[in-house]
Amino acid sequence: MSDCAGSTLSNEAATGNGVAADLDAQTRLELEAAAFRGLVGHLQNRKDVQNIDLMNLAGFCRNCLAKWYLAAAREHDVAMDYDQAREVVYGMTYDAWKDNYQAPASEEQKRLFKENAHLHAVIPGAK
C-alpha cells in the first residue's frame, strides 16, 4: 500500500534561497547529506510511524526515500537495486521491517491513501 510514485526537486529548492544560495556546492551537498541522514535516522528510530500514515499526511514515506536514493544512485552509475536502497533507509531488510513493525492498514487509512493519491511523491528514474 505504501509504495509511492516519486518526485523532483525544483530548481529553486536545489539552489536554495538566502544563506543557502551563497553556499559553495560542496558545503551545500554536505548539509543536504546530513539532513538526509538525520531524516533517515529519525525514521529508523520511529518504527511506530507507519508508512501509510506518512503517505496520508505528507505524500511520501520510507519507500519514497529509498526510491529517491535509488534514482540518485542510478544517476551516479552506482549498481543498486530497490531492495538495497530500502535497506539503507529502513536500516534492515524491508521484509524484516514489515514482519516486525508494519501494522495492517485500516479501512480509513486505505481510503485516505486512495483519496490523496494525486498528492503522492513522483520519483522519476526509480522504477
C-alpha positions, 0 to 999 in steps of 0.5 A: 500500500505504501509504495509511492510514485516519486518526485523532483526537486525544483530548481529553486529548492536545489539552489536554495534561497538566502544563506543557502544560495551563497553556499559553495556546492560542496558545503551545500551537498554536505548539509543536504547529506546530513539532513538526509541522514538525520531524516533517515535516522529519525525514521529508523528510530520511529518504527511506530510511524507507519508508512501509510500514515506518512503517505496520508499526511505528507505524500511520501514515506520510507519507500519514497526515500529509498526510491529517491536514493535509488534514482540518485544512485542510478544517476551516479552509475552506482549498481543498486537495486530497490531492495538495497536502497530500502535497506539503507533507509529502513536500516534492515531488510524491508521484509524484516521491517514489515514482519516486525513493525508494519501494522495492517492498514485500516479501512480509513487509512486505505481510503485516505491513501486512495483519496490523496493519491494525486498528492503522492511523491513522483520519483522519476528514474526509480522504477 
